[in-house]
Amino acid sequence: MNSLSFLRYCILLLAFGALPNWSVSQVYVDLFVGAHPQFLNDGGASTHINGAIGYQGKPGLGCGVSIGGMSVLSVSTTRSFSTLGVQYRWIGSQRHKCFAKAEFGTLFDASYTTDGPYLYEYQSGFNPYFRLYSGYRLGRFTVSLNYTQITPFSENILAYDITAGDFLPTGDIRQRDQHDLQLSIGFMLDNFRPVKKIR
């Protein structure tokens, strides 16, 4: 299954799940930006941006489609990932201030750059990832923690050839993965604004 086919299944799943009680006021849009400074090894940081649109039928049941990008930066390397997935969204039913999201999908692109004499070419396909969010709403704004797990995927290894003056395939393949915990800020647009406590 390629990324385009996966996107079609996501859209169909979202559409059929929303048809029974569709209400424009319950459509949600989320945007999260996260970061995690890394002080070990050669330092650097990981960052990500993730946007989603979906349908919140009731506080405890929402589903949507998400797209995002994640980068892990250090002194000598840069690792980047592009993701596409579906998500389950929960909002606290009493005051709507707490929320959680579980997301599952596939990479549709990845890259790895380094100072060394090699290039790494992403092998496209269904390469799963998982992401969990847990946070608190301050009006429309949010503060949360998110954990991302990208399962192992394959890359072709290319080496620089002096004679050709270009990177050529070596015939070798490597696998890598990624996991990270980040602090995120963002906003949520939906009909479930946080409710003030009644005294």
Disulfide bonds with the S-S distance in Angstrom:
none
